[in-house]
Amino acid sequence: MSHHRRENRIYLVKTFSFNPIFTSKTQHMPMQAKSSRALLNVDDYHQQAKEKLTQIAYDYYRTGSDDQLTLIDNQQAFRRIKLRPKVLIDVSSHSTIDSTSCQTQILNSTITIPFPCIIAPSALHRLANKEHGELATVRAAVASSTIMCVSMRSSVGLEQIAEEYHRQMKSNYPQSTSQLWFQLYIFQNRLFSQRLVERAERSGYKALVLTVDSPEIGNRECDIHNNFALTEGAQSANYNRQLKHDPSLSWKDLDWIRSITSLPIILKGIIHPDDARQALRHGVQGIIVSNHGGRQLDTCQSTIDALPDIIDAIRNEKHQIDVYVDGGIRRGTDILKAMALGAKAVLIGRPILWGLAVNGEQGVKDVLEILKKEFRLAMMLCGCQTINDIRKNNLIIMDNYDHRSKL
């Protein structure tokens, strides 16, 4: 076999082995943990989590809808974007242990976090960590001084999570700038939805994250094949699973939502620039560019590809809002690319679950610390002294074809 053909074969094996479509179910079965392997990055935690979780739990967290094309493209889109670093810039401010050079102000500059990374809402953490679930995650969020966006489908009650948050803030981390945000779906039973909002506000949550891309649940075939069902100890703690999402939810309902809460409102699930403009007109405090981690509409545009059009759509408006992005973020360079394209911060979901599955609270803290170190290094290597330099330094080279729509 020629050297050229041998290289091609190696390339194909690597490509297929990392592509969810070409991964057989047998590879998802729990395997003996390779405890000697150093956990250096998010993918290391992913591989360890795959060995620890049951196949059903792993598939529930990992997979997307239909053919999972959007799930795959969320990560691939980041790889298509290239960085163009600037050199001979003094970046020594990043080198000190107590450096604040990665700090970011969010929610209209009302809160400062150590680096622009927020814990995304994800359901049922007790599938990953049966003993503590979301309690382990919130402890890590407080310790890491970041925001935890609590899923309405949490496996620990929203009040219990808030109690643990306040206990940690008071007793162990009084200097932490962590906050709790609450993620909400609107049900056909509007009164029950209102009560959830009121419960969150009473418990000290600081923002309401309204998911707007789910009039119906996406077609998640892997869960159907697996006969996925909520197990004892890992059930939705805040509501009855039989409640239905309200498919009639529309822009006019934002007035009703605003009437029942004083919390800032952030819309999660914005992809189209027109919807970003609508959000601005309706006075929300932020939007999350999100395709639900590839779990709703398959073949939907990747989030990082959608971000530039959304930033352009609202750039010239008088009233500005925070724009966040989630989906496919696995490296510190991904965070830097999102910031360079206009995002205020990113949200990460699956990496948090992998850390939680591997080592509970400490695993979540470790994942956040890995991403923070990678982000700081990326800033240094790109010649960025501050967060603001990421935008000003013109670091991004997009793929050689135009992703943006002409709408």
N, C-alpha and C positions, 0 to 999 in steps of 0.2 A: 504493500500500500504506500502511495506517495505521501510525502510530508504534508502537502496541501490537502489531500483527502482526509488524512488523520486529524488535522486541525478542524476541518469542517465537521467531522463526526463528534469531536469533543464539544464544539460550539452547539450542535443540535442537542446533545444530551443535557448540557447545562441549561439551555433555553427551555426544554420541555420539563425538566425537573423542577424549575421555579415557577412554572405556569399552572395556576389552579385548574385549568381545563384539562391538563395532561397529567394530573395527579390522581392516582387510583385510590379507591376507598381504603384498600388494605394498608396504604401508607399512613392513614390517619389513626390506625389502631394504636393504643398506648404501647410504648416500647420502654425498655429498661433505660432509665435516665443515665446519661453520660456525665456524671458529676464532675469529672476532671476537666471538662471543657470550660474555658473561661468565657464569661458572658460579657462580650465587649460592645455589642450593639443591639438594636431592636430585633434584628433577625435572629440573633443568638437566643434571645428570650422567646421568640416565636417558636423556634425549634424545640426548646426545652418544654414550653407549654404544651406543644403538640404531643410530647411524650407523657405528660402528666395528666392531661384531660381525657375524659372519655371521648370516644369518636363522636357521639351525639352532641356533647357540649362543645367540642372543638368545631364541628361543622356549623353549629348554630352561630358561634362567634365569627367564624372565618368567611363563610360563603355569602354570595349575593343572590340576586334574582336572575331568573331565566338562564342565559348562557354566560353570565358573569363577565360580560365584556366591559361594562363600566367599572366593575370592581378591579379588573386588571388594568384598565387604562388610567385609573386614578394614580397608580404608582408609576406606570410607564410614562405618563405625561411629564412628571417631574424630571425623568431621565432625559427626555427630549430637550429640555431647557438647558442651555450651557451658560456657564459663568465666565465673565471677562474681568479678571481681577486688576486692581490698580496697585502699584508697588511704591516703595520708598516713601511710605507714610508711617509716622510714629504711632504704633498701636500698642505701646507699652502699658497703656492704662488698663488693658485686659489682663495683664500678668499678675496683678496683686490678688491675694486671696479674697479680699473684701471688695473687689471691683464691682462697680455699679454700671459698667458700660453697656451691659445687655438689658438693663431695666427698661420696662415699657409701661406707659400709661394707657389705660383702656377705660371703656365705658365713659366716654367724654371726659377723660383725664381725672376721673374720680377715684381711681385705684391704680397703684403701681405694683407690678409683679416683676420678679427677678429676670425673667426672659419671656418672650412673647409666645407662651405655650400654656394652653388651658386644657383641663380634663373634660373631654366631650361626654355628653350623656350616652350611656350604654346600659342595657338592661341586665338584670339578674346576675349580679356579681357573685352571688353564692354558688353559681355553677362553676366559677373559677376558684373560689375560696369558701368552702362550705361553712366554716366556723365563724368567719367575721364578715365576709362579703363587702358591702359598701362601707362598713365601719373601718375596715383596713384601708380602703381607698381614701376616705376622708381624713384619716390620720396622716396619711402620706401627703395629701394636699396641703394640710395645715403646716406640716413640717417643711414642705418645699415652698411654702408661701405662694401658692398658686390658687386658681379658682377651680372648684369642682362643680360642674354642671350635673346635677342629680337627675337621673331619668325618672319620669313618672312611673316607669315599670321597674323600679328598684326592688330588690328582694329583701331590703330592710326598710321599714317605714320612714317616711320623710322626716317625721318628728324625731325619731330615734337617731337618725343621721345628724340632724341639727343639734341635738343634745350632745352627741359625741364631739361635734365640731366646736361647740362653745366650751366644752370641758377642756379640750386640747388647747384652744386659744388662751384660756384663762390659766391653766395649770402648767402647761409645758412650753408653749410658744407665744408668749404675750407680745412679741415683736412681729409676729407673722402678719402679712397683709392678705392672707387667704380670704376668700369669700365663697359662699354657696349661692349658686343660681339654680332655678328649678325649671326643668323642661316639661312642657305640657302639650298634650293632644287635646283637641276639643271633641267631646263626645256628643252624641245625639241627645243625651241627657244633660242639657246645659246647666241645670242646677247643680249636678254632681261636679261638673267641671269648675263651676264657680266656687264650690266648697273646697276643692283641691287648691285653688289659688289662694283662698283665704287661709287655709291651713299653712301653706308655704310662707305667706306673709307674716302670720303670727309667730312662726318658728324662726324668723330672722333671715330668710333668704333675701338676697339683695337685687335679683333681677328675674324676670320671667322670660324663658326661652320657648317661644311658640313654634312648634314644628308645623310647617305649612305644605309639605310635599306628600302628605299621606291621607287623602280622602278615603283610600282603601289600602290595605296591606299589600305589598309587592308579592310577586309569585316566587316564593323561595322553595324551589323544588327539592333541594337537599333535605330541608326539614320535613317535607312530606314523605320523601323516601325513607327517612329515619324514624317516621312516626313520632316526631318530637312532641313531648308533652312536659309540662311543668312538674317537677318532682317535689316530694316533700322536703321542705327546707330551702327550696329555690323557687319560690312563687312570687308573683307580683304582690307586694305588701300594701300598696296604696289603693287598689281598686279591684273590682270584680272583673275577671278576664272576659266575661260575656258582654261587657259594654262595647258599643260600636262607635267607631270614629264617625264624625258628622261630615258626610260628603257635600253638604250644602254650605259649608264654611266658605265665606268670601270676604273681600276687602271691607265691605260695609260692617262686618262683625268686629272689626278692630275697635270701632267706637264702643261697642258693648264691652269688649275686654278691657278697654281703658277705663270704663265706668266702674268696674268691679275691683280695680287694684290701683295702688299708687306706685307700684314697682315699675322700673324701666322695662320696656318690651323690646325683645330681640327676636327677629324672625329667622328661623332656621329652615333652609331648603330653597334658597334663592339661586337660580341659575340664569334666568333670562334678564337682560338689561332693563326691559320694560317693567319687570317686577321690582327691580331696585328703585326705579323712579317712583313707582307707586308707593313703595315703603317709605321713601323720603317724604312724599306728599302727605302720608298718613301719620307722620310725626313719630315713628318708632325711633328708638335710641340706637339700634344696631341691626345688622343683617349678617347671617352666616351663609356664605356661598357653600352649598352642600348638596350632594345627590344621595344622601343617606348612606354613605359608604358603599354605594352600588347595590343597595338592598331594595330599592323601589323600582324606578323605571330603567330597565336595561337599555343599553346603547345611548343613554344620556351622556351629554358632554362631561368630560372630566372637570373637576372643580378648578384646578389651576389653569386650565385652558379657558374656563368661563370668567375667571377673575378680571383679566384686563378690560373686557367689554363692560363689565359692571362698574369698575373704577372710572372708565371713560364716561359712562352714562350719568354719573352723579358728580363728576369733577367740577362742573361749572354751576352747580346749584348753590344757592346762598346758604341753605341749611345743610350742614355736613353730619354724617353719621359714621359710626365705626363699622368697618367691613372686616369680618373674620372669614376664615376658610378652613374647611376640614377635608379629609379624604386623601389617603395615600401617603401621608407624611411619615417617613421612616428614618430620616436623617436630619442632622442639623442644617445641612445644605438645602434641604427641602424647605425648612423654615425660612432661611435666608431668601430663597427664591420667592416665596410667598410674600415676604415683606417688601422685596424689591419691586414686585408687581402691584403693591398698594395695600396689602392686608395689614391690619393693625396687630393681629395675632392669629395663631392657628389653634385648632382643637384636635386632640388626638384621642382615639377610642380604642382600637384593637391593641396598640402597644401597651396601654394601661392594663388591659385584660391579660396580656401575656405576662407582664410583670407580676400581677396579682396571682396568677395561677402558679408561677414558679416559686415565689417567695413572699406572698402576702404583702403586708404594708411595706416591708423593706424592698421587695421587688418593684413596687410602684415607684418608690423613691429613687431606686437605682435607674429605672428607665428614664425618669425625668432628669436625673443628673447626667446620664449619658447624652441625652439630646441637648442639654444646656452646654455641656463641654464641647460637643460637636458644633453647636451654633456659634459659640464664642471663638472657636478655632477658625470656622468659616469666615467670620467677621474679620479676624486678624489677617487671614490669607487673602482676603479681598480688599484690604486696606481701609476698613471701616472703623473709625474711632468710636462712633456712636450709632445708635439705631437710626437716626436721621440720615446718616451717611449712606445707608443701604439703598435708599431711594435716590439720593443725589449723585451717587457715583456711577450711574448708568452701567450696571453690572450684567444685565441680562441680554442674552442672544436667544431669541425664540427659534423654533424649528424653521426650516426653509420653506414652509408653506403657511399660509395665513389661516389660523384657527378661527378668527373672529367672523361673526356673521355680518351681513350688510344691512341688517334690519335697523 
